[in-house]
Amino acid sequence: MSPYPTSPPAPESAHRAPATRVLIADDQEMVRTGFQLILDAQPDIEVIAEVADGAACVEVARRLRPDVCLVDIRMPKLDGLDVTRILAGPDATDPLRVVVVTTFDQDDYVYGALQGGACGFLLKDAGPGLLVEAVRAAARGDALVSPSVTLRLLERLGPHQGAAPGADTGGPPAGPLTDREMDVAGLVARGRTNQEICQELHLSLGTVKTHLGSIQTKLGVRNRVEIAAWAWETGAVRSR
């Protein structure tokens, strides 16, 4: 045995980053319970409160300062769009990160949420994986919009495909991306999730995430929504 004292090993929790603290606001108890079960199962996410109306959401959010607020659109007292503007809008003194989660796939809700300061818009049928991904994206200051919503909104750029400055309207634009990165960007623009991209391109999840990171760096964009916008505007979707 060594004559020199040794320090005990640091507890495993000491090496972990603090969990992302989440507030859930939805007037349906079943939805709140389901979201909490999904999120609390993640080692890096903790649900700290859940409320059933918009006024309570504002009060609890201001008091507890969660990292991410998941907010439904249709709630009593204050709807989700009002809550978003209060907590994350341009007039908020110390804005919070809000992800709007709703059953209603309507363009005015999408625009209202994003213009009100939301950093994400998710449909309730998007699935557990995308819910977790949206919370993590919001926590790191990124944005995530449901792929189906992104696809519908960005398809409106269709008439402008290939018309971006410097783009060759007769074929794929000359750009900094590799062929595989172009494939990934095109699937993002079609609304595919990371897992779906894995399956379609026969890649691992880690490889897809590496490609996405490289695409963001090369294009100077912040998230997959901006990747999709670039792909539609330059004609990358059509060319693939």
Secondary structure, 3 states (H helix, E strand, C coil): CCCCCCCCCCCHHHHCCCCEEEEEECCCHHHHHHHHHHHHCCCCEEEEEEECCHHHHHHHHHHHCCCEEEECCCCCCCCHHHHHHHHHCCCCCCCCCEEEEECCCCHHHHHHHHHCCCCEEEEHHHCHHHHHHHHHHHHCCCCEECHHHHHHHHHHHHHHCCCCCCCCCCCCCCCCCCHHHHHHHHHHHCCCCHHHHHHHHCCCHHHHHHHHHHHHHHHCCCCHHHHHHHHHHHCHHHHC
